[in-house]
Amino acid sequence: MKLAGDQLERFHRDGFLILPGLFSRDEVRALCARLPALYAEDTPANVRERQGDEVRTAMGLHLRDPLFAKLVRHPRLVEPALQILGQDLYIQQVKVNVKAAFTGEVWQWHYDFATHHGEDGVPEPLALNLHVFLDPVTEINGPLYFIPGSHQHGAAPATLDTATTSYPLWVVERDTVRALAHETGLVAATGPAGTALIFGDLMVHASPGNLSPYDRRIFSLILNPVANAQTRFERPDHKHHRDPAPVRPLADDCLLAPAPAGAA
Ligand SMILES: O=C(O)CCC(=O)C(=O)O
């Protein structure tokens, strides 16, 4: 699947692109059916919220479930990423951010490159974050907030926050957020289940806690150029995968196609 010229233009101008209806209801349903068993696994790749026992983010899913192994190679995600970056990409990170009803906690203001660079020594802010909404995402259940155009301001100063949530993150100062938002305002990335979202490594974003009674699960795949791979290896594999093999897209119907005869 290729992005149209106007979509590419919007991506480069705003720093993010929302693609409503990219995945069908049946595809989303099949993916969601895998989640309870994955959440129940006792693994460090399931990061729990700071308060309570709810899973905040379930990571490394393509290594834990065959359907997610297909999703990370899905042409509707991989081909636009290859089109934007024009070079071989490896699977850097795979997760579902759960943001459960009533309990899902905040993601502070940040851009992903601050963590990719600060923790993993990724040289350049080239990685793309590709999301798929597994629930309807609305203004009230903890959507991502973007500052459109913030990617054009380069890498803002960031500090490592290990206190606010259970997931250490390099976060952006409030004064920087205020100044950037003053220029362009904020956008809440909302849409029905099956909507996809693409944003780059310098896009300043955040999401509020989910006080609503509605779950808000979002799948996230980070693809990074093989030539821009991590140079430090302190974080566990589920936070930055070590395998630099270039990702190759599967067939478009890979999520729902029946398994070949004889396959387990
Ligand atoms: O899932 C969220 O609410 C935030 C996710 C996020 O900030 C990210 O994927 O970088």
The ligand as an SDF file (V2000), in Angstrom:
LIG
                    3D

 10  9  0  0  0  0  0  0  0  0999 V2000
   -0.3040    5.0050   24.1200 O   0  0  0  0  0  0  0  0  0  0  0  0
   -0.1790    6.1640   24.5160 C   0  0  0  0  0  0  0  0  0  0  0  0
   -1.0760    6.7600   25.0580 O   0  0  0  0  0  0  0  0  0  0  0  0
    1.1170    6.8960   24.3310 C   0  0  0  0  0  0  0  0  0  0  0  0
    2.0300    6.1990   23.4100 C   0  0  0  0  0  0  0  0  0  0  0  0
    3.2590    6.9170   23.1300 C   0  0  0  0  0  0  0  0  0  0  0  0
    3.5160    7.9620   23.6450 O   0  0  0  0  0  0  0  0  0  0  0  0
    4.1920    6.3440   22.1990 C   0  0  0  0  0  0  0  0  0  0  0  0
    3.8820    5.3180   21.5660 O   0  0  0  0  0  0  0  0  0  0  0  0
    5.2850    6.9240   22.0590 O   0  0  0  0  0  0  0  0  0  0  0  0
  1  2  2  0
  2  3  1  0
  2  4  1  0
  4  5  1  0
  5  6  1  0
  6  7  2  0
  6  8  1  0
  8  9  2  0
  8 10  1  0
M  END
$$$$
